[in-house]
Amino acid sequence: MSAQPADGTPDVAARPVVEERPTIVMCPEGPMLLRGDAVIEDAEGNRHRTTRPVSAVCRCNKSATKPWCDGTHKLLPKKLRP
């Protein structure tokens, strides 16, 4: 049983430290989905931090909002999709 401060809130120091890493899901013929905090580096070396609970990263290299997916892959012929 963990000790609690006098105000009744859980003792944060008693909880183990957990390093959370983003979860990665590769969508067939679509983007890479990142769940959690992450930093993406684009082709020019610029770093972009995720700002949403789930972020879609372009894999077709045709997005107008790179490194983020804008759905352009849906317009490509199947042979050109990731």
Stockholm file with secondary structure:
# STOCKHOLM 1.0

chainA/1-82         MSAQPADGTPDVAARPVVEERPTIVMCPEGPMLLRGDAVIEDAEGNRHRTTRPVSAVCRCNKSATKPWCDGTHKLLPKKLRP
#=GR chainA/1-82 SS CCCCCTTCCCCGGGSCCCCCCCEEEECTTSCEEEESCCEEECTTSCEEECCSSEEEECSSSCCTTTTBCCSGGGGSCGGGCC
#=GC SS_cons        CCCCCTTCCCCGGGSCCCCCCCEEEECTTSCEEEESCCEEECTTSCEEECCSSEEEECSSSCCTTTTBCCSGGGGSCGGGCC
//
